[in-house]
Amino acid sequence: MRKVLHRIGQRHLFANGHAYDRHAGKTFRGLHRQVAEDVAAAAPEGGLVLDAGCGTGRLAAEIAARRPDLRVRGVDLEPGMVETAIERAEGAGIADRVQFTVADLADLPFPDDSVDLIVSTASMHHWADVPAVVSSLDRVLRREGPMWIYDIRWVPAGQVRSTSAKHRRRMVRTVVRTGSFPLALFQRLDSSAA
Ligand SMILES: C[S@@+](CC[C@H](N)C(=O)[O-])C[C@H]1O[C@@H](n2cnc3c(N)ncnc32)[C@H](O)[C@@H]1O
């Protein structure tokens, strides 16, 4: 387990989208499928879903396969990852509704309150400025929208909690079993719980 997570922590893997994609296909298949099921069950009809730190677009494609009505946008810092994600969407014939952008999550090219659901897998432990990314995600997500950030269990939670305390909604951390291993899940509290 630690060996796998050490490998996903190696940033040089991200320069080559195809190499990372082979690795993600083995390591994250179960995770992506289970998270895609949850997103498919929760996203509103015709909604906009953001995959934050989308890598090579595996999760976005799994979501799109389950919900043809959704628009899915993936954002990632690494052009090599995004190129592979675009190839995947074009190959699957879903590029009209699944699109990818190279950008820093801390400076998202989306208007305020424009996204219906945000999901992220195995990306947060790479964010150079966690408070800036959490603020940016909070800005673009509509008020009632779910925000689900899955990451390794020992990722420091303090920065997420202290940042979100300044925003419209608090974040809570739980441990969930997704795919083959337990992960931390950071969720923005819904309006009834806030
Ligand atoms: C381990 S990969 C996970 C990729 C994908 N979510 C998955 O489940 O396969 C982490 C990704 O986060 C991206 N990332 C890290 N910091 C980022 C940031 N500030 N903005 C956008 N993407 C970022 C990396 O480029 C990398 O593609």
The ligand as an ORCA input file, in Angstrom:
! r2SCAN-3c Opt
* xyz 0 1
  C      -1.882     11.293     -8.634
  S      -2.534     12.301     -9.948
  C      -4.276     11.856     -9.849
  C      -4.949     12.079    -11.173
  C      -6.414     11.641    -11.242
  N      -7.243     12.434    -10.354
  C      -6.592     10.178    -10.957
  O      -7.397      9.830    -10.078
  O      -5.974      9.359    -11.668
  C      -2.550     13.973     -9.290
  C      -2.893     15.026    -10.338
  O      -3.114     16.275     -9.694
  C      -2.625     17.275    -10.566
  N      -2.408     18.532     -9.818
  C      -1.593     18.717     -8.759
  N      -1.653     19.994     -8.344
  C      -2.531     20.642     -9.170
  C      -3.009     21.973     -9.250
  N      -2.612     22.936     -8.399
  N      -3.874     22.285    -10.228
  C      -4.296     21.324    -11.112
  N      -3.888     20.039    -11.073
  C      -3.006     19.695    -10.110
  C      -1.351     16.668    -11.123
  O      -0.896     17.332    -12.290
  C      -1.787     15.225    -11.361
  O      -2.294     15.028    -12.661
*
